[in-house]
Amino acid sequence: MAGKLLSTFEVPEYERFDYWRELICDVFVRLDCTSPSRRSFSGSIYNQVFSKMQISSMRADRMRVERSRRQIAKSCEDYFLIAIQGYGSSVGSQDGRQVHLNPGDLALFDSTRPYQVYFEPGFRHDVLRIPRRVFHRRVGGLDTLTSTLISGRHGAGKLASRFLRALPKELGSLHENTAMQLSNTCLDILSLALGDLSARAKVQQTTTLSMWLIKIKNFIEEELHDPELSPSTIANAFGISTRYLNIIFENEKNSTGKYIWERRMEKCYLDLAADAHAGRSISDIAFGWGYNDMSHFSRSFRARYGMSPRDFRKHRHPSSASS
């Protein structure tokens, strides 16, 4: 099973970086790429396909790649990517987590959500690309494990790292049937490494989720005035999935969406009750806190406080006739 070497070396220097950007999109997934070495950029990828998976060994100058929302929207690629650091170092981020990879370390990235990776000069980086449907049959609940360090220095992570780093050298000498069997072994070893990571992550999960909840609630307070504020815009702002956002709010009495509306209603209640806002109209207050439908606001206010906003204001400020 021979692999294929792809490099910038046979391309005119002025075309190399543009060629490289197209190359990594073809080999991995659609990516944005920048580099301070753009004018003299060089890089190579040794790419091998086995069974339904692909492993690629990449060397290049310093660069930064990003799986942006724009690139995700332009493609239908649905893969998990296992990054294995060979030489040098890299820093990746996804779902609000940052991971620093040193030689031997591994990390998981999901192609359906934004991520970024910064590569230091002199690196070698192997990437195992696995279709989601293939990996999910072995390992579930991966959303909370993206961009999280799997140490290549001990335990199941060390076994997985050594196995995966040896693959590019050995695959070429294997028969196709042997390579297919090896792909199952590969999934088994990764399942062990990720299972170990998941077990350790559960110990830290309560503290981690509490920290996330504080940050997100602060963000909601700052953005309540924006009528476009929603679970999806919050998830986008923090670079996490809406599913993970729901996990963060799991121990709250309400969902993220209901929490937003409750905070808006409480803000309106306080403003309607405050002497300082007695001169403002009810609609101005409601729209100021993100409502865009007065009928919806009035129904919600009555359901919560047992009277209309107008009656509540008259009760608190008998001389006020604001509407």
HELIX and SHEET records of a PDB file:
HELIX    1   1 GLU A   13  GLU A   15  5                                   3    
HELIX    2   2 ARG A   16  VAL A   27  1                                  12    
HELIX    3   3 ARG A   38  SER A   40  5                                   3    
HELIX    4   4 ARG A   69  ALA A   73  1                                   5    
HELIX    5   5 ARG A  132  HIS A  136  1                                   5    
HELIX    6   6 ASP A  143  LEU A  145  5                                   3    
HELIX    7   7 GLY A  155  GLU A  170  1                                  16    
HELIX    8   8 LEU A  171  SER A  173  5                                   3    
HELIX    9   9 GLU A  176  GLU A  223  1                                  48    
HELIX   10  10 PRO A  231  PHE A  238  1                                   8    
HELIX   11  11 THR A  242  ILE A  248  1                                   7    
HELIX   12  12 THR A  256  ALA A  273  1                                  18    
HELIX   13  13 ASP A  275  HIS A  277  5                                   3    
HELIX   14  14 ILE A  282  GLY A  288  1                                   7    
HELIX   15  15 MET A  294  TYR A  305  1                                  12    
HELIX   16  16 PRO A  309  ARG A  316  1                                   8    
SHEET    1   A 6 LYS A   4  SER A   7  0                                        
SHEET    2   A 6 GLY A  43  PHE A  50 -1                                        
SHEET    3   A 6 MET A  53  ALA A  60 -1                                        
SHEET    4   A 6 PHE A 123  PRO A 131 -1                                        
SHEET    5   A 6 TYR A  79  TYR A  87 -1                                        
SHEET    6   A 6 LEU A 106  ASP A 110 -1                                        
SHEET    1   B 5 ASP A  32  THR A  34  0                                        
SHEET    2   B 5 MET A  63  ARG A  67 -1                                        
SHEET    3   B 5 TYR A 115  PHE A 119 -1                                        
SHEET    4   B 5 SER A  90  GLN A  94 -1                                        
SHEET    5   B 5 ARG A  97  LEU A 101 -1                                        
END                                                                             
